[in-house]
Amino acid sequence: MDKWNHFKRQLEDLEQTAERFTTLDDLLHRTVYSKADAHRDEFQTLLKSTMDLGDQFSDDTNEWLLIDHRLQSIKENFQFLFPRKKP
């Protein structure tokens, strides 16, 4: 149960971080280097870690389906905010 609580806290942290990045990106003028860009790798790590941790609890219950939807929504928003750079 302790891992479950840790996962839920991490998911909340991820959602708050995603919201802060969205707000920062909207408020800042697009310059060479915005604060959102500066923290992209940190956010990416938190997203991957939370998704990996969540995989341990994937059991197709209604609660998990809601959590999975939240994770996928964050992932989609993250990809929109920080599109991949083409080589």
C-alpha positions in Angstrom: 0.0 0.0 0.0 2.9 2.3 0.6 4.0 2.1 -3.0 0.4 2.9 -4.0 0.4 6.1 -1.9 3.8 7.1 -3.3 2.5 6.6 -6.8 -0.6 8.7 -6.2 1.6 11.5 -4.7 3.9 11.4 -7.7 0.9 11.5 -10.1 -0.3 14.6 -8.3 3.1 16.2 -8.5 3.2 15.4 -12.2 -0.2 17.0 -12.8 0.9 20.1 -10.8 4.1 20.4 -12.7 2.4 20.0 -16.1 0.0 22.8 -15.1 2.8 25.0 -14.1 4.6 24.4 -17.4 1.5 25.2 -19.3 1.0 28.5 -17.3 4.7 29.4 -17.7 4.6 28.8 -21.4 1.5 30.9 -21.9 2.9 33.8 -19.8 6.4 34.0 -21.2 7.2 35.5 -24.6 8.8 32.9 -26.8 12.4 33.7 -26.6 15.5 31.7 -27.4 15.1 29.8 -24.1 12.0 29.8 -21.9 11.7 28.4 -18.4 9.5 25.6 -19.8 12.3 24.6 -22.1 14.8 24.8 -19.3 12.8 22.2 -17.3 11.8 19.9 -20.1 14.2 17.1 -19.2 13.2 17.2 -15.5 9.5 17.0 -16.5 10.2 14.2 -19.0 12.0 12.2 -16.3 9.1 12.7 -13.9 6.5 11.7 -16.5 8.5 8.5 -17.4 9.0 7.6 -13.8 5.3 8.1 -12.9 4.2 6.0 -15.9 6.7 3.2 -15.1 5.5 3.2 -11.5 1.9 3.2 -12.6 2.5 0.0 -14.7 2.9 -1.9 -11.4 -0.7 -1.1 -10.5 -2.3 -1.6 -13.9 -5.2 -4.0 -13.1 -8.1 -2.8 -15.3 -10.2 -1.6 -12.4 -12.3 1.6 -12.8 -9.9 3.5 -10.5 -6.9 2.4 -12.7 -8.7 3.3 -15.9 -9.2 6.8 -14.6 -5.6 7.1 -13.5 -4.4 5.8 -16.8 -6.5 8.4 -18.6 -4.9 11.1 -16.4 -1.5 9.9 -17.4 -2.3 9.7 -21.1 -3.7 13.2 -21.0 -0.6 14.6 -19.4 1.6 12.7 -21.9 -0.4 14.1 -24.8 -0.2 17.7 -23.4 3.5 17.2 -22.8 4.1 16.2 -26.4 2.1 19.2 -27.5 4.1 21.6 -25.4 7.4 20.2 -26.3 7.3 18.7 -29.8 10.2 16.6 -30.9 12.9 18.3 -32.8 13.6 16.9 -36.2 17.2 15.8 -36.8 
